Amino acid sequence: MIPVCRIEDLPEGESVRIEIDDTTPAIAVFHTEDGFYAVDDTCSHQDASLSEGWVEGCFVECPLHAALFDLRTGAPACLPARRPVRTHEVSVLDGMIHVRPAVREEAVA
């Protein structure tokens, strides 16, 4: 688990982008009315940062072309996005938000 920030440092309706290393895509962590969610930060339609998008309920709207993603599943809710974004496990331990990055799927030869 990777520590992100303290709960009070991520107000409801806000997000934060975290970068882990050069081989792991950046992750966007969101605080919604239902809790905390984490997805890959890059929109699956084009290379826009989802952490800069608008959060409503459990959805984030991409700031570039308004693709909408369900933060619970990563599934796109409308066009132009057709592919989901990867989700990551989030937990809160002693007032600190942590993320466990999902394992990258390897290409099958």
C-alpha positions as CSV (number, residue, x, y, z in Angstrom):
1,M,0.0,0.0,0.0
2,I,1.2,3.4,-0.9
3,P,0.4,6.4,1.4
4,V,-1.3,9.2,-0.5
5,C,-2.3,11.9,2.1
6,R,-4.3,12.4,5.2
7,I,-8.1,12.4,5.0
8,E,-8.4,16.0,5.9
9,D,-6.0,17.0,3.1
10,L,-8.4,15.7,0.4
11,P,-11.8,17.4,0.8
12,E,-14.9,15.8,-0.6
13,G,-15.3,16.5,-4.3
14,E,-11.5,16.9,-4.8
15,S,-8.8,14.6,-6.2
16,V,-5.1,14.2,-6.1
17,R,-2.6,12.8,-8.7
18,I,0.1,10.4,-7.5
19,E,3.1,9.2,-9.4
20,I,4.7,6.1,-8.1
21,D,7.7,5.4,-10.4
22,D,8.7,5.6,-14.0
23,T,7.1,2.3,-14.9
24,T,3.7,2.7,-13.2
25,P,1.1,5.0,-14.7
26,A,0.0,8.0,-12.5
27,I,-3.0,7.3,-10.3
28,A,-5.9,9.7,-9.5
29,V,-7.4,9.4,-6.1
30,F,-10.9,10.9,-5.6
31,H,-12.9,11.8,-2.4
32,T,-16.6,11.4,-3.2
33,E,-19.7,11.5,-0.9
34,D,-19.5,7.7,-1.0
35,G,-15.8,7.4,0.0
36,F,-12.4,7.2,-1.7
37,Y,-11.7,5.8,-5.2
38,A,-8.6,5.5,-7.3
39,V,-8.2,5.0,-11.1
40,D,-5.5,5.4,-13.6
41,D,-5.1,9.2,-14.1
42,T,-5.0,9.1,-17.9
43,C,-8.3,9.1,-19.8
44,S,-8.7,6.0,-22.0
45,H,-9.9,8.2,-24.9
46,Q,-7.0,10.6,-25.1
47,D,-4.2,11.6,-22.8
48,A,-6.0,13.9,-20.4
49,S,-5.5,13.9,-16.7
50,L,-8.7,12.6,-14.9
51,S,-7.5,14.2,-11.7
52,E,-8.2,17.5,-13.3
53,G,-11.7,16.5,-14.2
54,W,-15.0,17.2,-12.5
55,V,-16.4,14.8,-9.9
56,E,-20.1,14.3,-9.4
57,G,-21.3,11.4,-7.3
58,C,-19.2,8.4,-8.2
59,F,-18.3,9.7,-11.6
60,V,-15.5,11.8,-13.0
61,E,-15.8,13.8,-16.2
62,C,-12.6,14.0,-18.4
63,P,-11.7,17.7,-18.8
64,L,-10.8,17.3,-22.5
65,H,-13.8,15.7,-24.2
66,A,-16.2,15.1,-21.4
67,A,-15.9,11.3,-21.3
68,L,-17.5,10.1,-18.1
69,F,-16.1,7.3,-16.0
70,D,-17.6,5.3,-13.0
71,L,-15.0,5.6,-10.2
72,R,-16.3,2.3,-8.7
73,T,-15.6,0.2,-11.8
74,G,-13.6,2.3,-14.2
75,A,-16.2,1.8,-16.9
76,P,-17.0,4.6,-19.3
77,A,-20.5,5.9,-18.9
78,C,-20.7,7.8,-22.2
79,L,-18.8,8.5,-25.4
80,P,-16.2,9.4,-26.6
81,A,-14.5,6.9,-24.2
82,R,-15.1,3.2,-25.0
83,R,-12.4,1.5,-22.9
84,P,-12.5,1.5,-19.1
85,V,-9.7,2.9,-16.9
86,R,-8.1,0.6,-14.4
87,T,-9.2,0.9,-10.8
88,H,-7.0,0.5,-7.7
89,E,-7.8,-0.6,-4.1
90,V,-8.1,2.3,-1.6
91,S,-8.0,1.9,2.2
92,V,-7.8,4.3,5.1
93,L,-5.5,3.5,7.9
94,D,-5.1,5.7,11.0
95,G,-6.5,8.7,9.1
96,M,-4.2,8.2,6.1
97,I,-5.4,7.3,2.6
98,H,-3.5,4.4,1.0
99,V,-3.6,3.0,-2.5
100,R,-2.6,-0.5,-3.7
101,P,-1.9,-0.2,-7.4
102,A,-3.5,-2.9,-9.5
103,V,-1.1,-5.3,-11.3
104,R,-0.5,-4.3,-14.9
105,E,-1.9,-6.8,-17.3
106,E,0.9,-8.2,-19.5
107,A,0.4,-8.6,-23.2
108,V,-0.1,-12.2,-24.2
109,A,2.0,-13.4,-27.1
